[in-house]
Amino acid sequence: MQTSLISDVSFLRLWISNTASGLATWALPFVLGLAIIAGDLDAAHAGLALAARTLGFVAAMPVGGVLADRSGPRRMIFGAGLLAAFGIIPIVAGLAGFGGLAAILTGAGIAGFGQGACRASYQAIIPRVVSEENRQPANAAMTISIRVSTLVGPTLATASVLAIGSSPTLFIISALWIAAALLPTWPPRQPKTEQSSLTATSFVAELGEGFAEAYRHPWFIAGLAALTLVIAFGYSVTNVLLPQISEAQYGGPQLMATSVTAYTIGAFAGALIISRWKPKDIGWLALVGLALYGFVPLSLLFSNVFFLPVIAFSLAGIGIEFFNVPWFTAAQREIPQERLARVTSVDFLFSYGLAPLGLAGLTPLTQLVGTDAVLWLCAIICVGAPLLAMPVRGSRGFANVG
């Protein structure tokens, strides 16, 4: 981050809010998992609760995008944060025997909806609180916030459950969501435009405007298609095959733990580098960075050489931030503010909403054609999809041309 950005109180409060929401988001699944160990929750019921949370998260993305563009992303962060905090209450009640599984599933769905509803708003609010020259370092700082959350959230959740129990930890998660809702400053009010009341018909129409805006930017569609494929196939390798290969090759989680740590360190490094580096052909750099994820499945073909996957994961971490930061910065520059939340929600809906399909399909595919064939397929897709996006109009600089 630049000095001027560090001293910006509005951005600092937004960054802390984003970190708090990330900690709460990543902590909840671990608390539910630890509740199984403590005997507070059946494993099958925990799986249903996580499914309800995920369903709520995905369903909220288009809703959050439309509402944020109508009322402003700050209001969406406020409302979604309080909703996620409220969703924790039925979970606690269900664990205590009041309402049982129905209460837990209801609470998980509400919490997931709140989590998903605010995601696009954190990106859409950046142009309203950060000057254009500071947006790239601001986006780098926001991605660092995500890395901090994914690294620290599960650790803190585990320590808290072991020290004080599941229910008190869930209340801490609720408090984090309240803090996330209240912390950001309110940016200057935008000029009001006449808006009709929101109905099912107008919601579909306004969401359609978000899709139409996305299609106005060929580089965005090409980049989103590449990102979706890399997440669906590359991340699935990390989540499904890496644990199996680590166990088979080394008899435990050593390879998995070291590789994931290397990925996180690489992502930190990548975000710090790209926060200041603004090459002319930044779109091409971003797509090449995304393609580096292809080294992950390739390295697992030679997992008997321990350091190869570790190096591959560190390169993938650097590359993913070389993509993420210019990607968000370009969207904030090229897409009108009044449609930015909807377009961002389209981004998240496809890139992360379709990821479960890859997770679900990878194991049957592996059983059908074998692990090596799947690793080759995933490597080809992870490298090929970003490279195929490079010739698309505007991809060179992630900017509209012509």
C-alpha positions as CSV (number, residue, x, y, z in Angstrom):
1,M,0.0,0.0,0.0
2,Q,1.1,3.6,-0.6
3,T,1.6,5.9,2.3
4,S,-1.4,8.0,1.3
5,L,-3.6,4.9,1.3
6,I,-2.3,3.7,4.7
7,S,-3.2,7.1,6.2
8,D,-6.7,7.1,4.6
9,V,-9.0,6.5,7.6
10,S,-12.0,5.6,5.3
11,F,-10.1,2.9,3.5
12,L,-8.5,1.6,6.7
13,R,-12.0,1.2,8.3
14,L,-13.2,-0.6,5.1
15,W,-10.2,-2.9,5.2
16,I,-10.8,-3.9,8.8
17,S,-14.5,-4.4,8.0
18,N,-13.5,-6.7,5.0
19,T,-11.1,-8.6,7.3
20,A,-13.7,-9.0,10.0
21,S,-16.2,-10.4,7.5
22,G,-13.6,-12.7,6.0
23,L,-12.6,-14.0,9.5
24,A,-16.3,-14.7,10.2
25,T,-16.9,-16.4,6.9
26,W,-13.9,-18.7,7.1
27,A,-14.4,-19.5,10.8
28,L,-18.0,-20.7,10.6
29,P,-17.3,-24.0,8.7
30,F,-14.5,-24.9,11.1
31,V,-16.7,-24.3,14.2
32,L,-19.4,-26.6,12.7
33,G,-16.7,-29.2,12.0
34,L,-15.4,-29.0,15.6
35,A,-18.9,-29.2,16.9
36,I,-18.9,-32.8,15.4
37,I,-15.8,-33.7,17.4
38,A,-17.3,-32.2,20.5
39,G,-20.4,-34.3,20.0
40,D,-22.7,-31.2,19.6
41,L,-23.6,-32.0,16.0
42,D,-23.9,-35.1,13.9
43,A,-21.6,-35.3,10.9
44,A,-24.5,-35.6,8.4
45,H,-26.3,-32.6,9.9
46,A,-23.1,-30.6,9.7
47,G,-22.8,-31.4,6.0
48,L,-26.4,-30.3,5.5
49,A,-25.7,-27.0,7.4
50,L,-22.6,-26.3,5.2
51,A,-24.7,-27.0,2.2
52,A,-27.4,-24.6,3.4
53,R,-24.7,-22.0,4.0
54,T,-23.3,-22.5,0.5
55,L,-26.7,-22.3,-1.1
56,G,-27.5,-19.1,0.7
57,F,-24.1,-17.7,-0.3
58,V,-24.6,-18.4,-4.0
59,A,-28.3,-17.3,-4.0
60,A,-27.4,-14.0,-2.4
61,M,-24.8,-12.9,-5.0
62,P,-27.2,-11.6,-7.7
63,V,-29.6,-10.2,-5.0
64,G,-26.7,-8.4,-3.3
65,G,-25.5,-7.0,-6.6
66,V,-28.9,-5.6,-7.6
67,L,-29.7,-4.1,-4.2
68,A,-26.2,-2.6,-3.9
69,D,-26.6,-0.8,-7.2
70,R,-30.0,0.5,-6.2
71,S,-29.2,1.7,-2.7
72,G,-25.4,1.9,-2.6
73,P,-22.8,-0.7,-1.6
74,R,-22.4,0.8,1.9
75,R,-26.0,0.1,2.8
76,M,-25.6,-3.4,1.4
77,I,-22.6,-4.0,3.6
78,F,-24.5,-2.8,6.6
79,G,-27.7,-4.9,5.9
80,A,-25.8,-8.0,4.9
81,G,-23.5,-7.9,7.9
82,L,-26.4,-7.6,10.3
83,L,-28.2,-10.4,8.5
84,A,-25.2,-12.7,8.7
85,A,-24.9,-11.9,12.4
86,F,-28.5,-12.7,13.0
87,G,-28.1,-16.0,11.2
88,I,-25.8,-17.2,14.0
89,I,-28.6,-17.1,16.6
90,P,-30.6,-20.0,15.2
91,I,-27.5,-22.1,14.9
92,V,-26.7,-21.6,18.6
93,A,-30.3,-22.3,19.5
94,G,-30.2,-25.5,17.4
95,L,-27.0,-26.7,19.0
96,A,-28.6,-26.0,22.5
97,G,-31.6,-28.2,21.6
98,F,-34.0,-25.5,20.7
99,G,-35.4,-26.1,17.2
100,G,-32.9,-28.8,16.4
101,L,-31.7,-29.4,12.8
102,A,-34.3,-27.0,11.3
103,A,-33.0,-24.1,13.4
104,I,-29.4,-24.9,12.4
105,L,-30.2,-25.2,8.7
106,T,-32.2,-21.9,8.8
107,G,-29.5,-20.1,10.6
108,A,-26.8,-21.4,8.2
109,G,-28.8,-20.4,5.2
110,I,-29.4,-16.9,6.6
111,A,-25.7,-16.5,7.6
112,G,-24.6,-17.7,4.1
113,F,-27.0,-15.3,2.5
114,G,-25.6,-12.4,4.4
115,Q,-22.0,-13.5,3.6
116,G,-22.8,-13.7,-0.1
117,A,-24.8,-10.5,-0.3
118,C,-21.9,-8.3,0.8
119,R,-19.2,-9.8,-1.4
120,A,-19.8,-7.6,-4.5
121,S,-20.3,-4.5,-2.4
122,Y,-16.8,-4.6,-1.0
123,Q,-15.5,-4.3,-4.5
124,A,-18.1,-1.8,-5.7
125,I,-17.5,0.6,-2.8
126,I,-13.7,1.0,-3.6
127,P,-14.3,3.7,-6.3
128,R,-16.4,5.7,-3.9
129,V,-13.7,5.9,-1.2
130,V,-10.4,5.5,-3.0
131,S,-9.0,7.8,-5.7
132,E,-8.3,6.2,-9.1
133,E,-4.5,6.3,-8.7
134,N,-4.7,4.4,-5.4
135,R,-7.2,1.7,-6.5
136,Q,-4.6,-0.9,-7.6
137,P,-2.8,-0.8,-4.2
138,A,-6.2,-0.7,-2.5
139,N,-7.3,-3.9,-4.3
140,A,-4.0,-5.5,-3.4
141,A,-4.6,-4.6,0.3
142,M,-8.1,-6.1,0.0
143,T,-6.8,-9.4,-1.4
144,I,-4.2,-9.4,1.4
145,S,-7.2,-9.1,3.8
146,I,-8.7,-12.2,2.3
147,R,-5.4,-14.1,2.7
148,V,-5.2,-13.1,6.3
149,S,-8.8,-14.2,6.8
150,T,-8.3,-17.6,5.2
151,L,-5.0,-18.2,7.1
152,V,-6.0,-16.9,10.5
153,G,-9.8,-17.5,10.7
154,P,-9.7,-21.3,11.0
155,T,-6.8,-21.1,13.5
156,L,-8.5,-18.6,15.7
157,A,-11.8,-20.5,15.5
158,T,-10.2,-23.8,16.5
159,A,-8.4,-22.1,19.4
160,S,-11.6,-20.4,20.5
161,V,-13.7,-23.6,20.4
162,L,-11.1,-25.5,22.4
163,A,-10.9,-22.8,25.0
164,I,-14.5,-21.7,25.4
165,G,-16.7,-24.0,23.4
166,S,-18.7,-23.9,20.1
167,S,-21.6,-21.6,21.1
168,P,-19.5,-18.8,22.6
169,T,-17.3,-18.9,19.5
170,L,-20.4,-18.6,17.3
171,F,-21.3,-15.4,19.2
172,I,-17.8,-14.1,18.5
173,I,-18.4,-14.7,14.9
174,S,-21.7,-12.9,15.1
175,A,-19.9,-9.9,16.8
176,L,-17.4,-9.9,13.9
177,W,-20.3,-9.6,11.5
178,I,-21.7,-6.7,13.4
179,A,-18.3,-5.0,13.4
180,A,-18.1,-5.6,9.6
181,A,-21.5,-3.9,9.2
182,L,-20.7,-0.9,11.3
183,L,-17.1,-0.1,10.6
184,P,-16.9,1.4,7.1
185,T,-17.5,5.1,6.8
186,W,-20.4,6.3,4.7
187,P,-19.1,7.8,1.4
188,P,-20.6,11.0,-0.1
189,R,-24.2,10.4,-1.2
190,Q,-24.6,9.8,-5.0
191,P,-27.1,11.9,-6.9
192,K,-30.5,10.3,-6.6
193,T,-32.2,8.9,-9.6
194,E,-35.9,8.0,-9.9
195,Q,-36.4,4.3,-9.1
196,S,-39.5,2.2,-9.2
197,S,-40.2,-0.2,-6.4
198,L,-38.4,-3.5,-6.7
199,T,-40.5,-6.4,-7.9
200,A,-39.7,-9.8,-9.3
201,T,-39.9,-8.4,-12.8
202,S,-37.8,-5.4,-12.2
203,F,-35.2,-7.5,-10.3
204,V,-34.8,-9.8,-13.3
205,A,-34.6,-6.7,-15.6
206,E,-32.0,-5.0,-13.4
207,L,-30.0,-8.2,-13.1
208,G,-30.2,-8.5,-16.9
209,E,-28.7,-5.0,-17.1
210,G,-25.7,-6.3,-15.2
211,F,-25.2,-9.2,-17.6
212,A,-25.7,-6.8,-20.6
213,E,-23.0,-4.5,-19.1
214,A,-20.6,-7.4,-18.6
215,Y,-21.1,-8.4,-22.3
216,R,-20.2,-4.9,-23.4
217,H,-16.6,-5.7,-22.3
218,P,-15.2,-8.6,-24.3
219,W,-12.1,-8.7,-22.1
220,F,-14.3,-9.2,-19.1
221,I,-16.2,-12.1,-20.6
222,A,-13.0,-13.8,-21.8
223,G,-11.2,-13.3,-18.4
224,L,-14.3,-14.5,-16.5
225,A,-14.5,-17.6,-18.6
226,A,-10.8,-18.3,-18.0
227,L,-11.1,-17.6,-14.3
228,T,-14.2,-19.9,-14.0
229,L,-12.4,-22.8,-15.7
230,V,-9.2,-22.4,-13.6
231,I,-11.2,-22.3,-10.3
232,A,-13.4,-25.3,-11.4
233,F,-10.5,-27.5,-12.4
234,G,-7.4,-26.1,-10.7
235,Y,-9.0,-25.5,-7.2
236,S,-10.7,-28.8,-7.4
237,V,-7.2,-30.5,-7.8
238,T,-6.1,-28.6,-4.6
239,N,-9.2,-29.5,-2.6
240,V,-9.8,-33.1,-3.8
241,L,-6.6,-34.7,-5.2
242,L,-3.9,-33.0,-3.2
243,P,-5.0,-34.5,0.1
244,Q,-5.2,-37.9,-1.5
245,I,-1.8,-37.6,-3.1
246,S,-0.3,-36.3,0.1
247,E,-1.6,-39.3,2.0
248,A,-0.7,-41.9,-0.6
249,Q,2.8,-40.5,-1.2
250,Y,3.9,-39.4,2.3
251,G,1.5,-41.1,4.6
252,G,0.0,-37.9,6.0
253,P,-0.8,-34.2,5.3
254,Q,2.8,-33.0,5.0
255,L,2.7,-32.3,1.3
256,M,-0.7,-30.7,1.5
257,A,0.1,-28.5,4.5
258,T,3.4,-27.3,3.0
259,S,1.9,-26.7,-0.5
260,V,-1.0,-24.7,0.8
261,T,1.3,-22.6,3.0
262,A,3.6,-22.0,0.0
263,Y,0.5,-20.9,-2.0
264,T,-0.5,-18.4,0.7
265,I,3.0,-17.0,1.0
266,G,3.2,-16.7,-2.8
267,A,-0.2,-14.8,-2.8
268,F,1.1,-12.4,-0.2
269,A,4.2,-11.7,-2.3
270,G,2.2,-11.4,-5.5
271,A,-0.2,-8.9,-3.9
272,L,2.7,-6.8,-2.6
273,I,4.5,-6.8,-5.9
274,I,1.4,-5.9,-8.0
275,S,0.3,-3.2,-5.6
276,R,3.0,-1.0,-7.1
277,W,3.8,-2.5,-10.5
278,K,1.7,-1.1,-13.3
279,P,3.0,-2.5,-16.6
280,K,1.6,-1.3,-19.9
281,D,0.1,-4.7,-20.9
282,I,-1.3,-5.5,-17.5
283,G,-4.1,-7.6,-18.8
284,W,-1.8,-10.0,-20.5
285,L,0.4,-10.1,-17.3
286,A,-2.8,-11.0,-15.3
287,L,-3.8,-13.8,-17.7
288,V,-0.3,-15.3,-17.7
289,G,-0.4,-15.1,-13.9
290,L,-3.7,-17.0,-13.9
291,A,-2.2,-19.6,-16.2
292,L,0.5,-20.3,-13.7
293,Y,-2.0,-22.4,-11.8
294,G,-1.5,-25.0,-14.4
295,F,1.8,-25.8,-12.8
296,V,-0.1,-27.2,-9.8
297,P,-1.6,-30.3,-11.4
298,L,1.6,-30.7,-13.5
299,S,3.7,-30.8,-10.3
300,L,1.5,-33.4,-8.7
301,L,2.3,-35.8,-11.5
302,F,5.8,-35.8,-9.9
303,S,4.7,-35.6,-6.3
304,N,7.5,-38.0,-5.3
305,V,9.8,-35.0,-5.6
306,F,8.6,-33.0,-2.6
307,F,9.8,-29.5,-3.6
308,L,8.2,-29.5,-7.0
309,P,4.6,-29.1,-5.8
310,V,5.7,-26.6,-3.2
311,I,7.4,-24.4,-5.9
312,A,4.3,-24.8,-8.1
313,F,1.9,-23.7,-5.4
314,S,4.0,-20.7,-4.6
315,L,4.1,-19.7,-8.2
316,A,0.3,-20.2,-8.4
317,G,-0.1,-17.9,-5.4
318,I,1.9,-15.2,-7.0
319,G,0.0,-15.6,-10.3
320,I,-3.5,-15.5,-8.8
321,E,-2.8,-12.1,-7.2
322,F,-1.2,-10.9,-10.5
323,F,-4.6,-11.7,-11.9
324,N,-7.0,-10.6,-9.1
325,V,-5.6,-7.1,-8.4
326,P,-5.6,-5.9,-12.1
327,W,-8.9,-7.6,-12.7
328,F,-10.8,-5.8,-9.9
329,T,-9.0,-2.5,-10.7
330,A,-10.0,-2.7,-14.3
331,A,-13.6,-3.5,-13.5
332,Q,-13.7,-0.5,-11.2
333,R,-12.3,1.7,-13.9
334,E,-14.2,0.4,-17.0
335,I,-17.6,-0.3,-15.6
336,P,-20.0,2.5,-14.5
337,Q,-20.4,2.8,-10.7
338,E,-24.2,2.4,-11.0
339,R,-23.7,-1.1,-12.5
340,L,-20.5,-2.2,-10.8
341,A,-22.0,-4.3,-8.0
342,R,-24.2,-6.2,-10.5
343,V,-21.3,-7.0,-12.8
344,T,-19.1,-8.0,-9.8
345,S,-21.9,-10.3,-8.6
346,V,-21.9,-11.9,-12.1
347,D,-18.2,-12.4,-11.7
348,F,-18.5,-14.1,-8.3
349,L,-21.6,-16.0,-9.4
350,F,-19.8,-17.7,-12.2
351,S,-16.2,-18.0,-10.9
352,Y,-17.1,-19.2,-7.4
353,G,-20.7,-20.3,-7.8
354,L,-19.8,-23.0,-10.4
355,A,-16.8,-24.2,-8.4
356,P,-18.8,-26.9,-6.6
357,L,-19.5,-28.6,-10.0
358,G,-15.8,-29.1,-10.4
359,L,-15.5,-30.4,-6.8
360,A,-18.4,-32.8,-7.4
361,G,-17.2,-34.1,-10.7
362,L,-13.5,-34.6,-10.1
363,T,-13.7,-37.8,-8.0
364,P,-16.0,-39.7,-10.5
365,L,-13.8,-38.5,-13.4
366,T,-10.7,-39.7,-11.6
367,Q,-12.2,-43.1,-10.9
368,L,-13.2,-43.3,-14.6
369,V,-9.9,-42.3,-16.3
370,G,-7.3,-42.3,-13.5
371,T,-5.5,-39.6,-11.5
372,D,-2.7,-38.9,-14.0
373,A,-5.1,-38.3,-16.9
374,V,-7.2,-35.9,-14.7
375,L,-4.1,-34.0,-13.7
376,W,-3.0,-33.6,-17.3
377,L,-6.5,-32.5,-18.3
378,C,-6.6,-29.9,-15.4
379,A,-3.2,-28.6,-16.3
380,I,-4.1,-28.2,-20.0
381,I,-7.3,-26.3,-19.1
382,C,-5.6,-24.1,-16.4
383,V,-2.9,-23.0,-18.9
384,G,-5.0,-23.0,-22.1
385,A,-8.1,-21.0,-20.9
386,P,-6.1,-17.8,-19.9
387,L,-3.9,-18.0,-23.0
388,L,-7.0,-18.3,-25.2
389,A,-8.4,-15.2,-23.6
390,M,-5.3,-13.1,-24.5
391,P,-6.3,-12.4,-28.2
392,V,-9.8,-11.1,-27.2
393,R,-10.3,-7.4,-27.8
394,G,-9.3,-5.4,-24.7
395,S,-7.6,-8.2,-22.9
396,R,-4.1,-6.7,-23.4
397,G,-4.8,-3.9,-20.9
398,F,-8.1,-5.0,-19.4
399,A,-9.7,-2.0,-21.1
400,N,-12.3,-1.2,-23.7
401,V,-10.8,-0.5,-27.1
402,G,-12.2,0.4,-30.4
